[in-house]
Amino acid sequence: MHDQTSDEIHVASFLVHVRPGQLAELTDVLAATPGLEEGTQDPSGKLVVLAEGTCHQNLLEAMELIESVAGVLDCILVYHEVMSAQEANQQLIPTGQLQTAQQEVLS
């Protein structure tokens, strides 16, 4: 993937549709590629892929890589956010509050 020193972090998610019989090939590519991570997966061949890079070009290259895998039918960008490296390192939810909030919802 394209490497560029930047103070920006680009975070994106893609909805990917792949033939179910070729899902394993795609997940192998995702596991072997820095900046890409498999999210939620459906056995019918639909999955969410999370991507992170230092510029929008990283995300375009990630889409091209995903689309080049045999059996991939479609790769759609569903979310893209640009933030500073400083913002990316902030803890948005203080430790412990998330667990407390989840417990309240389940009660």
C-alpha positions as CSV (number, residue, x, y, z in Angstrom):
1,M,0.0,0.0,0.0
2,H,1.0,3.6,-0.6
3,D,3.0,5.0,2.3
4,Q,3.0,8.7,3.0
5,T,4.1,10.5,6.2
6,S,1.1,12.5,7.4
7,D,-0.5,14.0,10.4
8,E,-3.8,12.7,9.2
9,I,-5.4,9.3,9.9
10,H,-8.0,8.1,7.5
11,V,-10.4,5.5,8.8
12,A,-13.0,3.7,6.6
13,S,-15.3,0.8,6.4
14,F,-16.3,-1.1,3.3
15,L,-19.2,-3.5,2.7
16,V,-17.9,-6.4,0.7
17,H,-19.9,-9.1,-1.1
18,V,-18.0,-12.2,-2.1
19,R,-19.0,-15.6,-3.3
20,P,-19.4,-17.7,-0.1
21,G,-17.1,-20.4,-1.4
22,Q,-14.3,-17.9,-1.8
23,L,-14.8,-16.0,1.5
24,A,-11.7,-17.7,3.1
25,E,-9.4,-16.4,0.3
26,L,-10.6,-12.8,1.0
27,T,-10.2,-13.2,4.8
28,D,-6.6,-14.5,4.2
29,V,-5.8,-11.4,2.1
30,L,-7.3,-9.1,4.8
31,A,-5.3,-10.9,7.6
32,A,-2.0,-10.5,5.6
33,T,-2.5,-6.8,4.8
34,P,-1.5,-4.1,7.3
35,G,-4.2,-1.5,7.7
36,L,-7.1,-3.9,6.9
37,E,-9.2,-5.8,9.3
38,E,-12.1,-8.1,9.0
39,G,-15.2,-6.9,10.8
40,T,-18.6,-8.5,11.0
41,Q,-19.1,-11.5,8.6
42,D,-22.2,-13.2,7.3
43,P,-22.0,-16.8,5.9
44,S,-23.8,-15.6,2.7
45,G,-20.6,-13.8,1.7
46,K,-21.2,-10.3,3.0
47,L,-18.7,-8.7,5.4
48,V,-17.5,-5.4,6.7
49,V,-13.9,-4.5,6.2
50,L,-12.2,-1.8,8.3
51,A,-9.3,0.1,6.9
52,E,-6.9,2.7,8.2
53,G,-4.2,4.7,6.4
54,T,-2.4,8.0,6.3
55,C,-4.1,9.3,3.2
56,H,-7.1,8.7,1.0
57,Q,-4.9,7.0,-1.5
58,N,-4.3,4.2,1.0
59,L,-8.1,3.6,1.1
60,L,-8.4,3.6,-2.7
61,E,-5.6,1.0,-2.9
62,A,-7.3,-1.1,-0.2
63,M,-10.5,-1.1,-2.3
64,E,-8.6,-2.1,-5.4
65,L,-6.9,-4.9,-3.5
66,I,-10.2,-6.2,-2.2
67,E,-11.8,-6.0,-5.6
68,S,-8.9,-8.0,-7.1
69,V,-9.5,-11.0,-4.9
70,A,-11.2,-13.9,-6.8
71,G,-14.9,-14.1,-6.0
72,V,-15.4,-10.6,-4.8
73,L,-18.5,-9.2,-6.4
74,D,-18.6,-5.7,-4.9
75,C,-16.7,-3.4,-2.5
76,I,-18.6,-0.3,-1.3
77,L,-17.3,2.5,0.8
78,V,-19.8,3.1,3.6
79,Y,-17.8,5.2,6.0
80,H,-14.8,7.5,5.8
81,E,-13.4,9.8,8.5
82,V,-10.3,12.0,8.5
83,M,-8.8,13.0,11.8
84,S,-5.5,14.3,13.1
85,A,-3.1,11.9,14.6
86,Q,-3.6,13.6,17.9
87,E,-7.4,13.0,17.7
88,A,-6.8,9.4,16.8
89,N,-4.8,8.9,20.0
90,Q,-7.5,10.3,22.3
91,Q,-9.5,7.9,24.4
92,L,-13.1,8.9,23.6
93,I,-14.7,6.9,26.4
94,P,-12.9,6.7,29.7
95,T,-12.1,3.2,30.8
96,G,-14.9,1.7,32.9
97,Q,-17.7,3.9,31.6
98,L,-18.3,1.8,28.6
99,Q,-18.7,-1.3,30.7
100,T,-21.0,0.5,33.1
101,A,-23.1,1.8,30.3
102,Q,-23.4,-1.7,28.7
103,Q,-24.4,-3.2,32.1
104,E,-27.1,-0.6,32.5
105,V,-28.5,-1.4,29.1
106,L,-28.6,-5.1,29.9
107,S,-30.3,-4.5,33.2
